Amino acid sequence: MGMDDAWLLPAVPAAAFAALLLFGKYLPRKGDWLAIGAIAASFALFIPVLADLLDEVGREGFAGVVSGTDWVEFDTFNLRLGFMVDQLAIVMLAVVTFVSTLIEIYSVGYMKGDPRYGWFFTAMTLFVTAMITLVLADNLLLLYVAWEGVGFCSYLLIGFWHERRSAAEAAKKAFITTRIGDVGLLIGIILLWREAGTFSIREIIEFAQDGGYSAEYLTTAVLFVFAGAVGKSAQFPLHVWLPDAMEGPTPVSALIHAATMVVAGVYLVARMMPLFVVADPVALDVVTAIGLTTVMLSATMAIVATDIKRVVAYSTMNSLGLMMVALGAHSVTAALFYLFVHGFFKALLFMGAGSVIHGTERQEVWELGGLARKMPLTALAFAVGTLAMIGIFPFSGFWAKDEIVNVAADELAWIVVAFLVFSIFLTAVYMTRLYLLVFTGRPRDDHAHEHAHEAPPVMSLPVLVLAALAVIAGFWAFDQVGRALGFPGGIGEFVFLDEAQEFAFPVVAAISSSLAAVGGMAFAYALWFGEAEQARQLGERFRPLYKLWKNRYYFDDAYQWAINNLVLVGGNVIAWFDRNVVNDTGVDGSAGLAVFSGFQMKFSQTGRLPNYALAIVMGVIILAIVFLAVRV
């Protein structure tokens, strides 16, 4: 078993999905054990693939292994079922397979008793299959098929409880919004193929580096590709679907945010980064600007959000924006490092929130409070996730965020660095606020507090594993730790764009981010600890700003206005033109003209021979007159 056998990683859960779809309702426990076993098997198969890659990484010229077969071939068009394993894919596979396994185990307890229990595991298995295929795809066409598969599965799972109108609407919103970005991605893929004549990612990159594309053409193409990442990774201005996606079951939220859908956009940009580098610098400037805008929007909206899952969702947008900023600074290392540790502490936060919802049947923070006494294990795990998200030393988020601030300071303008540090302050504010309102103070709903209880072991054990990883995963930044684990060094020696990056610990960046984080925590403690009276007073004093954040900067209202007054009105105009001009005039009109002409011509047919003879004579006379006139 080695890198050539990586196709087994998506094949095993794909086979499990087929079995569950056909026979799931006849299997014991609706086949949940088959779904969990398939994802766990993918993780187990990942281990020898990783070992094989580590044996090859140090060799000169190693750039990954490509395997697969040609599926369909026409002249210059080639559809390939191919898989590529390299360092970038390995980091993604580690997160996808391991975190997905823990989430599937957690789901056994969370979804217990649901009437569609079996279908939930069936859809989750397809979701993971699509994501693994996306990561391993060696060509853009297969990647796009898997990309759409991920989107389709998110539609099924966000709208899992479709009997609730809010869930059905959220699923449609996510599906349609991300489709906008997907159209851009498809256009970008076609543009890249049109000049290079291939869908192979490696061959397209080589073609671009050899000057095959003009700068303007390549910049246009990669910006269309980036549009796909904007949709999938919920970046401004296509970020509006992510908060509403919380209508799905909490394990779905954890899977989407930590291991699958939303990180696919970051992975796509990282995978295509050589093209962004060759293109005009404006391409990476756009990536940076979009990422930074998303960071600031999400951080401010999270401060006033009151749904526990929605606050964590905003924190995901914040993290994804940071990863995009890192990519805008040419650093695949910083972006993938943050993606790696983010997978652990974000899954931890969502699963901790799920434990709160499972134990109290509440998710509005103003209906909770004081849960640390009733759910100490959940409170401890959630505290670890919170500190990692904020970036407190020595939790994993500290090392990853500092690396992003460091590369931004080296490659980007000082104003970008200032906003990044300020975003760390805001992150500390809204995450500390969330923890204080949920786990400290007095209970705000006595009934919920009275019935609050810890989650069963099948839910709490995966949470504890993630909590441990949220503490220690960041130490992979150090070369000594990486070598002890069998890697060439720290993550900078394993995943990089052109040259390996030795981990640096800039004291200024560390102090700045730490002061911002501690300052944000202190500010939140002063406002929301106890009865949160100071927060209410501050909200009243800055009422317009509070309403702006609470209404999500009115993006949803603006989009709804545009749909009602532009899209639907334009659609009605097109429908009128299609019905009256194209159908009634163009299609039915020509048919009607033929019918009318035939109806009129029938009156010239009398059935009497003298009439026909007279017509012949008149015709001869007219032709003779015309002939004579022409000769004269």
Helices and strands as residue ranges (DSSP letters): G 3-5, H 8-23, G 24-26, G 28-31, H 32-57, E 65-74, E 77-85, H 87-110, H 117-136, H 140-158, H 165-196, H 201-209, H 215-232, H 241-244, G 245-247, H 250-258, H 261-271, H 273-278, H 282-304, H 308-328, H 332-360, G 365-367, H 371-374, H 376-390, H 396-411, H 414-439, H 446-451, H 457-472, G 473-477, H 479-484, G 491-493, H 507-528, H 533-541, H 543-550, G 552-554, H 555-562, I 563-567, H 568-576, I 577-587, H 588-601, G 602-604, H 609-631
